[in-house]
């Protein structure tokens, strides 16, 4: 799948509208009870990039980015301003933000993940597009040095340690991340007169699996 490792202009995504989408299949039985199922293990996020446009210069920037991605053909990075850190948006990231694994002296490869909690329920989201330069990693609370102690693949979110972490040691990480997306349309329709009158073009963007 074609993917450009470039982020959609953050100044435009700042005003966008969107978030996670789930797919649930619901069957209502003859007795009125329901059976609910889902074929998706993970949510798929959708956004409207048009909501972040504030000027004609923004429209020109959007069209240039759209043309470079050839519409729906090529994926790219997207900053979701409501959810882009291993911690809360108002806090600073820390190497112990997220538990991503437990050492066993054998495993040296770990996927960066983010855990969402509500009551006793947790959801583990794989993070495939960490922001370069933002990742901090610790083993048992001890900060690790990138390049010496571990390497990170920013295209997949996979950490590879030089030596497997000790048995029982918490492997944790803090980071910022992007969402891999593509445009969900092959046409952008704009009108200068309509835009100046307050009418905003619809520019749908959808998450892709990588």
N, C-alpha and C positions, 0 to 999 in steps of 0.2 A: 504494500500500500504506500503510495507516494506521500511523503511528509516532509515539510520544510521546518527546520528547527529555528523558527522565528516566531516572536510573540506578536499577536495583534496589538496595535497601539494601545497601551494601557490607559491613556487619557480618554480614549473612546469607549473602552470596555467599562470604565468607571461608572458611566451613567446607564449601563445596560440593565435589562430586566431578564431574570431567568433563574434556574436552579435545577435540582434533581428531579428526574421523572422515573417512575416505576411502572412496570407492566404487570397487571394482575388479571388473571382469567377467573371470572366468577360464573358459576353455574347455580341457578336457583332450582332446587329440587321440588318435586310435587307437593311435599309436606311443608314447603315454605323455608326450610333450612337451606343454607348455602354451602357450597364447596368452593374454596378459594385456593388458587395455585399461581405460581409465577415461574416462567421459564428463565428469568434473569436473576443471576446471583448478585449483580451490582446495578445500581441506578445508572441512568444515562442522563446527562445534563443537557439542557437546552437554554439558549439565550437569544435575545433580540438586540443585535448590535446597533440598530437604528436609533434606539433610545438615547445613545450617548452622543449623537451628532448635535453640535451646537452652532456650527457656522458652515458656510460654503467651502471653506478650507478643509473642514473635517470631511465633507463629502468627497472632495478630491483625494484626500488621503485614503479614505475607504475604497474608492474605485481603484486606485493604484494598487492597493493591497489585494483586492478582489481579482484584478486582472493578473497579478503575479502568481496567484494561486489557481488560476484558470477555473474560477467558479468552484464547483463542488469537488473538482479533481484532486486537489492537493490539501492535505491537512496542515495544521499549524497549532501553535501554543496560544492559550487564552488565559488571562488572569481573571479569576472569579473573585472579585473584591470582597465578597461575603464569606469566602472560605478558601484561603490561599496559604495558610500557615499550619504548622504542626501544633500550634497553641491557639488561643483565641486571637481574633484580629487585633485587639488592642494591646496584647502582650508582646514581649520580645521572645524570639525562639531560643530554646535551650537544648543542649545535647541530650537531656533526659526527658524531653517532652513526651515521646512515644516509645513504648516498648515494642520492638520489632522481632524479638526472638530471645531464646535462652541458650547459652553456650552448652556444648556437649563435647568439646575438644575434638570434634570430627567435622562438623558443619562450618564452612568458611564463607558461604554465600547466603545473603539475606535480602529479602525484598523489603523496600521501604513501604510502610503502611501507616494509615491513620485510623485510630479507633474512635468511633462515635458511641456515646453512652446515653442511655435513657432508662433510669431505674436499674433493673437487673439485666437489661438487654444491651448487648453490644453488637456493633457492626464493624467489620474490618475492611477498610477500603485500600486496595493496592494503589500506590502512588508511582506512576510511570514517568512523570516529567518533573523531577525536582529542579529548582532553579540553580544553575551553576553558581558556585561561590557561597551558597546559603546553607549547605548541609554541614551539620556538626554531629559527630558520632561519639558515643561513650560505651565503654564496657565496664560493668560494675561501678559506674559512677566516675570512671577515669576517662578523661577526654583523650580521644585518639587523633593521630595526625594523618591527614589525607596525604597519600603518596608514599608514606612510610609504613603506616599501620593498615591502611585500607585503600581501595580504589572504588570509585563510583561511576556507574554508567548512567549518564544523564538522559539517555534515550530510553532506558527501561526502568530506572529506579532501583537497580540491583547493586548491592554492596558486596565487595569481595575482600575479605581480610587476608593479610599476609600470613597470619597464624590463626587457626580456629580459636574462638573464645573458650575460656576455661569452663568446666562443667558447672552449671548452675549460675553462671554470670549473666546478669541482665544486659542485653544488647539494646541500646536506646539510640534515638536520633531526633534531632530538631532540624527544621528546614522550612523553606518556602517552596511552593509548587505551582505548576500550571496545569490546565486541563487540555488534553489533546482533542482538537475539534476540527471541523470543516464547515464551510458554508453549506446551508441546507437549501440552496437555490442556485440556479444558473443564470438568474436575471436580477439586476438591481434597477428599479425604476425610480428615477428622481425627477423632480420638477422644481426649478428655482423659485417660481412664483408661489407654488404650494408650500415649499419649505419656509419661505419668508413669511408666509401666512400662519405658520405654526404646524403644518402637516409634516409628519416625520415618516421617511420611508421604512418599510419593513425589511429587515436584514436578518433572517433566521440563521442561527449557528447551532450545530449539534455535536455532542461528544462522539468520538470514535474510539473503538477498542484498538489498543496497540500492544 
